[in-house]
Amino acid sequence: MPSPAEPARPAQGAAFFDVDNTIIRGASAFHLARALYQRRFFGTLDLLRFGLIQAKYLLFGESRTQIETVRSKALALIGGRSVAEITAVGEEVYDTVLELRIFPGTKRLLDEHVAAGDQVWLVTATPVEIGGLIARRLGATGCLGTIAEHVDGFYTGRLVGDLMHGEAKAAAVRELAEREGIDLSASYAYGDSLNDLPMMRSVGHPCPINPDARLRRYAKKVGWPIREFRGRGQRVAGRGVRTASWAGAAWVAGLVLRAAQRRIRGRWG
């Protein structure tokens, strides 16, 4: 006699978090790039480019052009490297840098969702291997990230699918919801940039965290709640961001200058 069919599980909500400037201050890819530079994966001029992008990111927020630039540079740099090698560097970067740059307020919010039994997903343009390890360390369910192609454990320098950004985030969230039985109308989405808007519109409870100026204006217009975890008020937070940005740019410029000096001494010494 056939057993009765199991009742369908009721759909539950989930929480979707952007990473850069939502969970972690600044661009996580920059800190990974700096660690790879220290291991001689690439040269000083490449690091300078990443440093200037990081400064612009902290000052003005992300842009599609900026992210495309980072993506193409990063893919070229890791082509031929092993997945295990990059993942090991990512683990070290998390322990030494990224963990210290997590916004405590966002971490508390993420922990509340985990404690409530919600699925918690990071949705980020960061490579999925790095986003995945951040998710594991934070106790999240998993990560939807940019997928760099690899064959036999080595990166090819090409991308699988689209960059996890903008509309691609929303499409990935909808696909996951269908696969996992997630009720998007009961779900939450958190992001800092207008580029996170498609993902945030996909859920019933959107909430900007540390929003850039454009997302802040939009959120106020439509009546979304806003969480600010960068400091005591927007003006103080903005001043701190500008200071960090130019300090970071000066640090990278100093590296270039010192490298140039070493080359000159080596040539004429």
TAPEMO-V554008 format. One record per residue. N is the residue number from 0. RES is the residue in three letters. OMEGA is omega as a letter, one per 20 degrees, with the letter a starting at -180 (* if undefined). Layout:
[[N	RES	OMEGA] [N	RES	OMEGA]]
This chain:
[[0	MET	a] [1	PRO	r] [2	SER	r] [3	PRO	r] [4	ALA	r] [5	GLU	r] [6	PRO	r] [7	ALA	r] [8	ARG	r] [9	PRO	r] [10	ALA	r] [11	GLN	r] [12	GLY	r] [13	ALA	r] [14	ALA	a] [15	PHE	a] [16	PHE	r] [17	ASP	a] [18	VAL	a] [19	ASP	a] [20	ASN	r] [21	THR	r] [22	ILE	a] [23	ILE	r] [24	ARG	r] [25	GLY	a] [26	ALA	a] [27	SER	a] [28	ALA	r] [29	PHE	a] [30	HIS	r] [31	LEU	r] [32	ALA	r] [33	ARG	r] [34	ALA	r] [35	LEU	r] [36	TYR	a] [37	GLN	r] [38	ARG	r] [39	ARG	r] [40	PHE	a] [41	PHE	a] [42	GLY	a] [43	THR	a] [44	LEU	r] [45	ASP	r] [46	LEU	r] [47	LEU	r] [48	ARG	r] [49	PHE	a] [50	GLY	r] [51	LEU	r] [52	ILE	r] [53	GLN	r] [54	ALA	r] [55	LYS	a] [56	TYR	a] [57	LEU	a] [58	LEU	a] [59	PHE	a] [60	GLY	a] [61	GLU	r] [62	SER	a] [63	ARG	a] [64	THR	a] [65	GLN	a] [66	ILE	r] [67	GLU	r] [68	THR	r] [69	VAL	a] [70	ARG	a] [71	SER	r] [72	LYS	a] [73	ALA	a] [74	LEU	r] [75	ALA	a] [76	LEU	a] [77	ILE	r] [78	GLY	a] [79	GLY	r] [80	ARG	a] [81	SER	r] [82	VAL	a] [83	ALA	a] [84	GLU	a] [85	ILE	r] [86	THR	r] [87	ALA	r] [88	VAL	r] [89	GLY	r] [90	GLU	r] [91	GLU	r] [92	VAL	r] [93	TYR	a] [94	ASP	a] [95	THR	a] [96	VAL	a] [97	LEU	a] [98	GLU	a] [99	LEU	a] [100	ARG	r] [101	ILE	r] [102	PHE	a] [103	PRO	a] [104	GLY	r] [105	THR	r] [106	LYS	r] [107	ARG	r] [108	LEU	r] [109	LEU	r] [110	ASP	r] [111	GLU	r] [112	HIS	r] [113	VAL	a] [114	ALA	r] [115	ALA	r] [116	GLY	r] [117	ASP	r] [118	GLN	a] [119	VAL	a] [120	TRP	r] [121	LEU	a] [122	VAL	a] [123	THR	r] [124	ALA	r] [125	THR	r] [126	PRO	a] [127	VAL	r] [128	GLU	a] [129	ILE	r] [130	GLY	r] [131	GLY	r] [132	LEU	r] [133	ILE	r] [134	ALA	r] [135	ARG	a] [136	ARG	a] [137	LEU	a] [138	GLY	r] [139	ALA	a] [140	THR	a] [141	GLY	a] [142	CYS	r] [143	LEU	a] [144	GLY	r] [145	THR	a] [146	ILE	r] [147	ALA	a] [148	GLU	r] [149	HIS	a] [150	VAL	a] [151	ASP	r] [152	GLY	a] [153	PHE	r] [154	TYR	a] [155	THR	a] [156	GLY	r] [157	ARG	a] [158	LEU	r] [159	VAL	a] [160	GLY	a] [161	ASP	r] [162	LEU	a] [163	MET	a] [164	HIS	r] [165	GLY	a] [166	GLU	r] [167	ALA	r] [168	LYS	a] [169	ALA	r] [170	ALA	a] [171	ALA	r] [172	VAL	r] [173	ARG	r] [174	GLU	r] [175	LEU	a] [176	ALA	r] [177	GLU	a] [178	ARG	a] [179	GLU	a] [180	GLY	a] [181	ILE	r] [182	ASP	a] [183	LEU	r] [184	SER	r] [185	ALA	a] [186	SER	a] [187	TYR	r] [188	ALA	a] [189	TYR	r] [190	GLY	a] [191	ASP	a] [192	SER	r] [193	LEU	r] [194	ASN	r] [195	ASP	a] [196	LEU	r] [197	PRO	r] [198	MET	a] [199	MET	r] [200	ARG	a] [201	SER	a] [202	VAL	a] [203	GLY	a] [204	HIS	r] [205	PRO	a] [206	CYS	r] [207	PRO	r] [208	ILE	a] [209	ASN	a] [210	PRO	r] [211	ASP	a] [212	ALA	a] [213	ARG	r] [214	LEU	r] [215	ARG	r] [216	ARG	a] [217	TYR	a] [218	ALA	r] [219	LYS	a] [220	LYS	a] [221	VAL	r] [222	GLY	r] [223	TRP	r] [224	PRO	a] [225	ILE	r] [226	ARG	r] [227	GLU	a] [228	PHE	a] [229	ARG	a] [230	GLY	a] [231	ARG	r] [232	GLY	a] [233	GLN	a] [234	ARG	r] [235	VAL	a] [236	ALA	a] [237	GLY	r] [238	ARG	r] [239	GLY	r] [240	VAL	a] [241	ARG	r] [242	THR	r] [243	ALA	a] [244	SER	a] [245	TRP	r] [246	ALA	r] [247	GLY	r] [248	ALA	r] [249	ALA	r] [250	TRP	a] [251	VAL	r] [252	ALA	r] [253	GLY	r] [254	LEU	a] [255	VAL	a] [256	LEU	a] [257	ARG	r] [258	ALA	r] [259	ALA	r] [260	GLN	r] [261	ARG	r] [262	ARG	r] [263	ILE	r] [264	ARG	r] [265	GLY	a] [266	ARG	a] [267	TRP	a] [268	GLY	*]]
